[in-house]
Amino acid sequence: MIGSLCSGYGGLDLDVQAALGGGTFAWHAEVDPGASRILSRHWPTVPNLGDITTVNWATAPGVCVLTAGFPCQRRLGRRPPRRTG
Ligand SMILES: C[S@@+](CC[C@H](N)C(=O)[O-])C[C@H]1O[C@@H](n2cnc3c(N)ncnc32)[C@H](O)[C@@H]1O
């Protein structure tokens, strides 16, 4: 069984499944409504647990493989220095 954190539209998941030569998803965990629609279209029987910060992981089905596409820290390196005074 595979679990997927911050699944996006499932691109990484498809590659992991291909690399493993198969495998079944126990769950996805994604908050974006658009990405979630794509997930439910491609994996209609796989539950989307939603926000990874509020999931009760003690009750989530166990998995052997965990994928994760954590969000980028957007543009932190491009922020101009803060001016003081
Ligand atoms: C870098 S993208 C993941 C891309 C994904 N691995 C793929 O191959 O399509 C990060 C994803 O994390 C999701 N995300 C951000 N915060 C989240 C949270 N607290 N719980 C679940 N998903 C979250 C975003 O909506 C976004 O789709």
PDBQT file of the ligand as one rigid body, heavy atoms in Angstrom, charges set to zero:
ROOT
HETATM    1  C1  LIG A 101       4.825  20.789  -4.808  1.00  0.00    +0.000 C 
HETATM    2  S1  LIG A 101       3.090  20.416  -4.871  1.00  0.00    +0.000 S 
HETATM    3  C2  LIG A 101       3.031  18.656  -4.952  1.00  0.00    +0.000 C 
HETATM    4  C3  LIG A 101       3.187  18.103  -6.334  1.00  0.00    +0.000 C 
HETATM    5  C4  LIG A 101       2.889  16.620  -6.408  1.00  0.00    +0.000 C 
HETATM    6  N1  LIG A 101       3.873  15.823  -5.719  1.00  0.00    +0.000 N 
HETATM    7  C5  LIG A 101       2.744  16.166  -7.854  1.00  0.00    +0.000 C 
HETATM    8  O1  LIG A 101       3.560  15.372  -8.327  1.00  0.00    +0.000 OA
HETATM    9  O2  LIG A 101       1.797  16.608  -8.516  1.00  0.00    +0.000 OA
HETATM   10  C6  LIG A 101       2.601  20.666  -3.169  1.00  0.00    +0.000 C 
HETATM   11  C7  LIG A 101       1.141  20.319  -2.887  1.00  0.00    +0.000 C 
HETATM   12  O3  LIG A 101       0.944  20.356  -1.477  1.00  0.00    +0.000 OA
HETATM   13  C8  LIG A 101      -0.392  20.734  -1.257  1.00  0.00    +0.000 C 
HETATM   14  N2  LIG A 101      -0.514  21.131   0.143  1.00  0.00    +0.000 N 
HETATM   15  C9  LIG A 101      -0.061  22.276   0.721  1.00  0.00    +0.000 A 
HETATM   16  N3  LIG A 101      -0.324  22.285   2.035  1.00  0.00    +0.000 NA
HETATM   17  C10 LIG A 101      -0.971  21.098   2.297  1.00  0.00    +0.000 A 
HETATM   18  C11 LIG A 101      -1.505  20.516   3.479  1.00  0.00    +0.000 A 
HETATM   19  N4  LIG A 101      -1.437  21.145   4.659  1.00  0.00    +0.000 N 
HETATM   20  N5  LIG A 101      -2.090  19.309   3.395  1.00  0.00    +0.000 NA
HETATM   21  C12 LIG A 101      -2.169  18.654   2.201  1.00  0.00    +0.000 A 
HETATM   22  N6  LIG A 101      -1.682  19.171   1.036  1.00  0.00    +0.000 NA
HETATM   23  C13 LIG A 101      -1.087  20.370   1.093  1.00  0.00    +0.000 A 
HETATM   24  C14 LIG A 101      -0.623  21.838  -2.268  1.00  0.00    +0.000 C 
HETATM   25  O4  LIG A 101      -1.999  22.055  -2.515  1.00  0.00    +0.000 OA
HETATM   26  C15 LIG A 101       0.130  21.301  -3.474  1.00  0.00    +0.000 C 
HETATM   27  O5  LIG A 101      -0.733  20.611  -4.348  1.00  0.00    +0.000 OA
ENDROOT
TORSDOF 0
